[in-house]
Amino acid sequence: MVSSTVPSVPIPRSATKANPSSTGFDVKLFLESAGLGRKVEKFRKKAKLFGQGERANTVVYIQEGSVRLTVVNGVGKEAVVAILGPGDFLGEGCLTGQPICMATATAITATTVLVIEKAEMIRVLHQEHEFSDRFIAYMLARNIRVEEDLVDQLFNSSEKRLARTLLLLARYGKHGQPQKLVPKVTQEVLAQMVGTTRSRINFFMNKFRKMGFIKCNGGIHIDDSLLNVVLHD
């Protein structure tokens, strides 16, 4: 629960609408512009947004590009937790009192993000219901995605898991049109995401390519027919 003792800060003019009959707050504009307690930052491909173990004090909203979240265990083994894209949040753990970042965020492509300070994020969640509704809906959807990932790992074959991973990278199921070309991801990264070996990924990628489900040329072109792999029993 957000504390009511958070100091009230005037809503920046850059995040207000001109229409006086509105609530005075524009969620889209807030997430697309810099202002009090938030700034827009650009990262080159492979640049680190934040690292595992670093202090957690900001929430990041992806405006453009894509970001990979990875974790490393005590013996140095790395695992890919998620690949996120435009419209996704990360670093939200700081809102629950998480003192350090639990994962490393790395830009897969040139990426633009909005970095929101913890205090500003709490203020907006507390004062702006339209924003808090959107954020809560996003977090619920992500929680459902985590549960689906677990079921996927427990019950589906590595071939189906790979097909589902590729479709998620292509943003299928998101609002608007899915992207046909996903950022170039190595087979090693796909193996970490799917939970199998690189050789199995290579085998299934070649199979998908021969069947016309995908094309690999400067990225991975996804055909709608790849859905058949996920839906087929």
DRENVO-941052 format. One record per residue (C-alpha): residue number from 0; residue in three letters; x, y, z. Coordinates in steps of 0.1 Angstrom, whole numbers. Layout:
BEGIN
{NUM; 'ala'; {X; Y; Z}};
...
This chain:
BEGIN
{0; 'met'; {0; 0; 0}};
{1; 'val'; {13; 34; -9}};
{2; 'ser'; {18; 57; 21}};
{3; 'ser'; {-3; 88; 23}};
{4; 'thr'; {26; 106; 38}};
{5; 'val'; {44; 110; 5}};
{6; 'pro'; {47; 148; 0}};
{7; 'ser'; {25; 163; -26}};
{8; 'val'; {44; 176; -57}};
{9; 'pro'; {27; 198; -83}};
{10; 'ile'; {21; 179; -116}};
{11; 'pro'; {46; 192; -142}};
{12; 'arg'; {31; 212; -170}};
{13; 'ser'; {46; 188; -195}};
{14; 'ala'; {23; 160; -182}};
{15; 'thr'; {-10; 180; -184}};
{16; 'lys'; {-36; 183; -211}};
{17; 'ala'; {-48; 215; -225}};
{18; 'asn'; {-84; 205; -221}};
{19; 'pro'; {-95; 219; -187}};
{20; 'ser'; {-125; 195; -185}};
{21; 'ser'; {-101; 166; -182}};
{22; 'thr'; {-84; 154; -150}};
{23; 'gly'; {-54; 174; -160}};
{24; 'phe'; {-31; 143; -163}};
{25; 'asp'; {-21; 127; -196}};
{26; 'val'; {-6; 92; -190}};
{27; 'lys'; {8; 89; -226}};
{28; 'leu'; {25; 123; -224}};
{29; 'phe'; {39; 115; -189}};
{30; 'leu'; {55; 83; -202}};
{31; 'glu'; {69; 100; -234}};
{32; 'ser'; {85; 131; -219}};
{33; 'ala'; {110; 143; -193}};
{34; 'gly'; {99; 163; -163}};
{35; 'leu'; {102; 166; -126}};
{36; 'gly'; {116; 134; -112}};
{37; 'arg'; {120; 117; -146}};
{38; 'lys'; {143; 118; -175}};
{39; 'val'; {147; 103; -210}};
{40; 'glu'; {178; 84; -216}};
{41; 'lys'; {192; 67; -247}};
{42; 'phe'; {213; 35; -247}};
{43; 'arg'; {234; 20; -275}};
{44; 'lys'; {231; -17; -284}};
{45; 'lys'; {247; -39; -256}};
{46; 'ala'; {248; -9; -232}};
{47; 'lys'; {239; -17; -196}};
{48; 'leu'; {209; 1; -181}};
{49; 'phe'; {215; -12; -146}};
{50; 'gly'; {233; -41; -131}};
{51; 'gln'; {225; -69; -107}};
{52; 'gly'; {234; -59; -72}};
{53; 'glu'; {233; -21; -79}};
{54; 'arg'; {211; 2; -58}};
{55; 'ala'; {174; 0; -68}};
{56; 'asn'; {159; 35; -68}};
{57; 'thr'; {143; 41; -102}};
{58; 'val'; {116; 25; -124}};
{59; 'val'; {123; 23; -161}};
{60; 'tyr'; {97; 26; -189}};
{61; 'ile'; {108; 14; -224}};
{62; 'gln'; {98; 39; -251}};
{63; 'glu'; {117; 24; -280}};
{64; 'gly'; {140; -6; -285}};
{65; 'ser'; {143; -38; -265}};
{66; 'val'; {160; -49; -233}};
{67; 'arg'; {173; -82; -220}};
{68; 'leu'; {171; -91; -182}};
{69; 'thr'; {196; -116; -170}};
{70; 'val'; {206; -130; -136}};
{71; 'val'; {239; -146; -126}};
{72; 'asn'; {241; -171; -97}};
{73; 'gly'; {269; -176; -72}};
{74; 'val'; {290; -198; -96}};
{75; 'gly'; {287; -174; -125}};
{76; 'lys'; {260; -192; -145}};
{77; 'glu'; {239; -166; -164}};
{78; 'ala'; {202; -170; -172}};
{79; 'val'; {179; -149; -193}};
{80; 'val'; {148; -138; -173}};
{81; 'ala'; {130; -119; -199}};
{82; 'ile'; {132; -98; -230}};
{83; 'leu'; {111; -66; -228}};
{84; 'gly'; {101; -40; -254}};
{85; 'pro'; {82; -8; -259}};
{86; 'gly'; {55; -2; -232}};
{87; 'asp'; {72; -25; -206}};
{88; 'phe'; {83; -14; -172}};
{89; 'leu'; {114; -27; -153}};
{90; 'gly'; {130; -20; -119}};
{91; 'glu'; {96; -18; -102}};
{92; 'gly'; {109; -39; -73}};
{93; 'cys'; {121; -7; -57}};
{94; 'leu'; {85; 2; -51}};
{95; 'thr'; {82; -27; -26}};
{96; 'gly'; {113; -18; -7}};
{97; 'gln'; {137; -40; -27}};
{98; 'pro'; {171; -23; -20}};
{99; 'ile'; {191; -37; -49}};
{100; 'cys'; {185; -47; -85}};
{101; 'met'; {179; -84; -88}};
{102; 'ala'; {189; -86; -125}};
{103; 'thr'; {210; -69; -151}};
{104; 'ala'; {192; -50; -179}};
{105; 'thr'; {211; -47; -212}};
{106; 'ala'; {199; -30; -244}};
{107; 'ile'; {195; -55; -273}};
{108; 'thr'; {191; -27; -298}};
{109; 'ala'; {194; 11; -296}};
{110; 'thr'; {169; 18; -268}};
{111; 'thr'; {152; 49; -254}};
{112; 'val'; {138; 47; -219}};
{113; 'leu'; {121; 70; -194}};
{114; 'val'; {138; 67; -160}};
{115; 'ile'; {114; 76; -132}};
{116; 'glu'; {127; 83; -97}};
{117; 'lys'; {111; 61; -70}};
{118; 'ala'; {96; 91; -51}};
{119; 'glu'; {80; 104; -83}};
{120; 'met'; {67; 70; -93}};
{121; 'ile'; {51; 66; -59}};
{122; 'arg'; {36; 101; -61}};
{123; 'val'; {20; 95; -95}};
{124; 'leu'; {7; 61; -85}};
{125; 'his'; {-9; 77; -53}};
{126; 'gln'; {-24; 108; -70}};
{127; 'glu'; {-32; 98; -106}};
{128; 'his'; {-58; 70; -108}};
{129; 'glu'; {-56; 66; -145}};
{130; 'phe'; {-18; 60; -143}};
{131; 'ser'; {-21; 36; -114}};
{132; 'asp'; {-49; 16; -132}};
{133; 'arg'; {-26; 12; -162}};
{134; 'phe'; {4; 2; -141}};
{135; 'ile'; {-16; -23; -120}};
{136; 'ala'; {-31; -38; -152}};
{137; 'tyr'; {5; -41; -166}};
{138; 'met'; {18; -58; -135}};
{139; 'leu'; {-12; -83; -134}};
{140; 'ala'; {-5; -91; -171}};
{141; 'arg'; {31; -97; -163}};
{142; 'asn'; {22; -120; -134}};
{143; 'ile'; {0; -140; -157}};
{144; 'arg'; {29; -142; -182}};
{145; 'val'; {52; -156; -154}};
{146; 'glu'; {26; -183; -146}};
{147; 'glu'; {23; -191; -183}};
{148; 'asp'; {61; -194; -185}};
{149; 'leu'; {61; -218; -156}};
{150; 'val'; {34; -240; -171}};
{151; 'asp'; {52; -238; -205}};
{152; 'gln'; {84; -251; -188}};
{153; 'leu'; {67; -279; -170}};
{154; 'phe'; {44; -293; -196}};
{155; 'asn'; {55; -283; -231}};
{156; 'ser'; {82; -296; -254}};
{157; 'ser'; {113; -275; -261}};
{158; 'glu'; {100; -271; -297}};
{159; 'lys'; {67; -256; -284}};
{160; 'arg'; {86; -234; -259}};
{161; 'leu'; {108; -221; -286}};
{162; 'ala'; {79; -213; -309}};
{163; 'arg'; {61; -195; -280}};
{164; 'thr'; {93; -175; -271}};
{165; 'leu'; {97; -163; -307}};
{166; 'leu'; {60; -152; -308}};
{167; 'leu'; {64; -134; -275}};
{168; 'leu'; {95; -116; -289}};
{169; 'ala'; {74; -106; -319}};
{170; 'arg'; {49; -91; -294}};
{171; 'tyr'; {20; -114; -304}};
{172; 'gly'; {-9; -108; -280}};
{173; 'lys'; {1; -72; -274}};
{174; 'his'; {-22; -43; -284}};
{175; 'gly'; {-18; -32; -319}};
{176; 'gln'; {-1; -51; -348}};
{177; 'pro'; {27; -75; -339}};
{178; 'gln'; {61; -69; -354}};
{179; 'lys'; {71; -93; -381}};
{180; 'leu'; {109; -88; -375}};
{181; 'val'; {122; -93; -340}};
{182; 'pro'; {157; -81; -329}};
{183; 'lys'; {185; -105; -337}};
{184; 'val'; {189; -128; -307}};
{185; 'thr'; {216; -154; -305}};
{186; 'gln'; {208; -191; -303}};
{187; 'glu'; {226; -191; -269}};
{188; 'val'; {202; -165; -256}};
{189; 'leu'; {172; -184; -270}};
{190; 'ala'; {185; -216; -253}};
{191; 'gln'; {187; -198; -220}};
{192; 'met'; {151; -185; -224}};
{193; 'val'; {137; -218; -235}};
{194; 'gly'; {156; -239; -210}};
{195; 'thr'; {173; -263; -234}};
{196; 'thr'; {206; -267; -253}};
{197; 'arg'; {219; -246; -281}};
{198; 'ser'; {221; -276; -304}};
{199; 'arg'; {183; -282; -299}};
{200; 'ile'; {176; -246; -306}};
{201; 'asn'; {197; -249; -338}};
{202; 'phe'; {177; -280; -348}};
{203; 'phe'; {143; -264; -343}};
{204; 'met'; {153; -231; -359}};
{205; 'asn'; {163; -250; -390}};
{206; 'lys'; {131; -269; -389}};
{207; 'phe'; {110; -238; -386}};
{208; 'arg'; {129; -222; -414}};
{209; 'lys'; {124; -251; -438}};
{210; 'met'; {87; -251; -430}};
{211; 'gly'; {84; -214; -437}};
{212; 'phe'; {76; -204; -402}};
{213; 'ile'; {106; -181; -399}};
{214; 'lys'; {132; -164; -420}};
{215; 'cys'; {166; -154; -406}};
{216; 'asn'; {181; -124; -424}};
{217; 'gly'; {193; -94; -403}};
{218; 'gly'; {169; -105; -376}};
{219; 'ile'; {142; -132; -373}};
{220; 'his'; {111; -127; -396}};
{221; 'ile'; {81; -144; -379}};
{222; 'asp'; {52; -158; -400}};
{223; 'asp'; {18; -161; -385}};
{224; 'ser'; {18; -198; -392}};
{225; 'leu'; {43; -203; -363}};
{226; 'leu'; {12; -202; -341}};
{227; 'asn'; {4; -237; -354}};
{228; 'val'; {34; -251; -335}};
{229; 'val'; {21; -238; -302}};
{230; 'leu'; {-15; -248; -309}};
{231; 'his'; {-8; -283; -323}};
{232; 'asp'; {-11; -312; -298}};
